[in-house]
């Protein structure tokens, strides 16, 4: 009996250390900085098609320090289980002029980004699905700002 | 010298206990259940105008178990620093028919809720600003499902 109690107690102690570590890791990951694997052609030439590992900081968007030109990680408005990495082209109140088909530049539209939203586009306009397709993105869907690439080593360095 | 070191060590030990507790509290608050103070007239008669404290669970929306009729806490698409409490009226793919002005029922519009979005409305249609005004809400802005009211005591009980 006493043996089981001491084994259970030791198991609980070790489990609680692991739980505490995971909590700390998670809070750092969600509120300070995290790493993300991004792939796809929509951000060429900034990000590689085969996949990069980038560092994302989760502070700027909470204190309103995002602006045009920032690379951001956002939750997709079309699929809540996916995240996208795009560039903010316009903030709320800015007028944005865009063309759905970049090969025909005379078919362009213009609109003002509504309050509480941003306008995001991929750097590779030809293959990116972004605000030109799904409209202005609510600010609440922004999860963080991409500031650095750590993999592949040949492209190590600050981004944006 | 040794006194300072032992005082510093004890301070760090106590601080780390507090940090670990806050991490655990935060993870529970964000991923399991949290309490929220909601007020305003847009959800009468379901919720009081003067303010209720409700319990919000953060599991259902992550596993796709939300549906029409659920009370949800969402991040406002107009102001990312505010949260709203409304009811899901239609899920993606459903057709929703609504009138911007409930006193004149013949001016109604109809649309299909796009993929990755939901349609939310306040129970008090006359004063609620909801999807009838800002359009379908991206699913990613949903933060949790309101399931219970704990204050005031005479309204204690399950909701929805």
Interface residues (C-beta under 8 A of the other chain):
Chain A: X19 X20 X23 X24 X26 X27 X75 X76 X77 X78 X79 X80 X114 X115 X116 X117 X138 X139 X140 X141 X142
Chain B: X19 X20 X23 X24 X26 X27 X75 X76 X77 X78 X79 X80 X114 X115 X116 X117 X138 X139 X140 X141 X142
